[in-house]
Amino acid sequence: MIRLSHVSRDFPRRGRALDDVTFSVEKGEFVFLTGHSGSGKSTTLRMLHMADRPTEGEVRVAGFSSKLTSDREIWKLRRRVGFVFQDFRLLPGRTARENVAFALEVTGTPRREIGPRTSRLLSQVGLSARTGALVEELSGGEQQRVSVARALANEPLVLLADEPTGNLDERSARGILELFRDLNASGMAVLMATHDLDLVRSISDVRTLELSGGRLVFDSGA
């Protein structure tokens, strides 16, 4: 489902952000990507979403290759890959329902399907009772759940999450983690970047990858 093969990424001012990284994530697998700030976690996820391309090596995600997929085709990849950000990135002044509905609209969902699918997605993330609340009225954990619902709009095969609990209190963070576990149990591959080692240690059966200085230095599944 995900494979990085000898991937390196150089930036003109920052130098080498990733250095010969190789790993894979199989269908239905849950994997933590850990490491200190600047270790290369966000760069790795940007490669997987093809917001950036490797300087060397190849990234393959859900059947798409960084070497073969043109910029004009990236939208096809992003219909198979959901992305959850640390800072939610919701539309201000809109309700939870409107935020999710907008994600469905921009991907061409037939108008008659948007209402039912929006309700189903918000129910899936535990927000049935908050669909009409403005995002500013929601707690941090609730806002992140809206973000997850939006990421699920296209029924992705893979869910990428970049520090999704970084702005949340411990209780909300645990709730988001359990939500990801439920999604994974349904067959979705999940790759979650986090620096919260307490959160990682709270679950013993999840594979952990660790980056340091742009290199993969640990794989608990190896």
C-alpha positions, 0 to 999 in steps of 0.5 A: 500500500505504501513503499519508500525505496531509498528515498532522499530529499534535499532542500537548497537551504536546509540540506538533506531532510531525508537520507536513503529511507526505505520502508513499506506499510501493508494494506490494513496496517497501523504504523507510528512514525516517530522522531524529534522535530526536524527528523523528517516525519513531515517531509515523509508524509509530504512525499506520500501525499505527493506534495513533494517529490524525492530527490532520489529514490521512489515513493509508491502509494496506493498504486501511484509512483512518484516517478510515473505520476504527473502533477496533473494526475495527483488528484487521483492519488488524493482520492485514495489517500486521506490526510489529517493535519495537526492544525485542523485546517477547517473553514472558519465560520462554517459548521461541522456539516458544512466543512465535510459537505464542502470536501464532498462538493469539491471532489464531485460527489453528486448533490443528492448524495452529499447530505446523507454521506456528510451525516454518515461521516460525522456519525462515524467520527462520533459527532452526530450531535454536533453537526450544526455547531460552528467550528469555533464552538467545537473543542479541539478534539471535536475539530480534529474529528471534523478534520478526520471526517473530511479526510474520509470523504473519498473513502480512502485506502490510506490515511496519513496523519501529521501530528494529529494529536499535537494540539490536543489534551491527553483525553482528546488525543486518546480519543483520536487515537482510538478513532484511528484504531477503529478506522484501521480495524475496518481495513484502512492503512494508517500511518500516523506521525507523532512525537508523543512517545507516551501515546506510542507506548500506550499501544503495544501491538502497533509497529513503530518507525523512528526517524533521526536526522532524516534517516530511518534508525528503528523499525519495530517490525524488522 
